[in-house]
Amino acid sequence: MAEAPANQGESYVSLEDVCLRFTAEEWGLLDDAQKLLYHNVMLENFSLVLSLGLPISKSLPGTQPSINI
């Protein structure tokens, strides 16, 4: 998890803070209900982040996008 910024009134949220990542093997072990739950939770996280109304920048592959809140 990222270190707290110098300005304590501002924090950063990255995709890694709100996302679980599965390996192909782990994903294969999930049943359909678990995959649907994962999908729904990720959609809810995405919607909540968008609802903040803050600009979201695209990042290059291999980098972490972050949003100031």
N, C-alpha and C positions, 0 to 999 in steps of 0.2 A: 504494500500500500504506500502511496506517496506521502512524503513528509509534509507537515503542516507549513503553509506559506508564512512568511514573516509577518504579513498583515493578518492578524487573527480574525478579522471581520470577513475575510475572503477565503474560500476553500475551493478545491478543484475536484471534479468527479471525472473519472476516466471510465471507459468501457469496461476495463478490468474490475472496477468497483461494483458493477451491477450485472456482470455477465459470468455465467459458468461456462467453461469450455470442456467438452468431452473429446477424448480420443475416438478414433473410428471404432476401436474395440469396445470402449465404454458405451458409445452410442448404440452399438449393435446389441448390447445387453439390456437396453431399456425396452420395456413393452410399449405398445401404442399409446396407452393412457399416460405413461410417463413422458413420452415424447410430446404429446399434446399439451401436457401441463407445462413443460419447458417452453414450448412455443408461446403459450398464452402469457407466461410470466415475462418472457423477453419482450413481447408486444406491449405489455403493460409498462415495463421499465422504459421502453422507447417512448411511449405516449407521455409518460410523466416527465421525462427529460424535455421533450418537445414543448410541453405545456409551460415550461419555465420561460419560453419566449426568448431565449438567449441564442446568439449566433452559434452555429455548429460548423466547424470547419472540417473538410475532408482531409484525411492525412494520407501520406504515402504508405504503401504496404510495408508492414513491419514496424510501424510507429503507432503510438497510442494517441488517439484524439482526446482532448480534454475540454471541459466546459467550465467556465468560471461561474460560481454561484455565490 
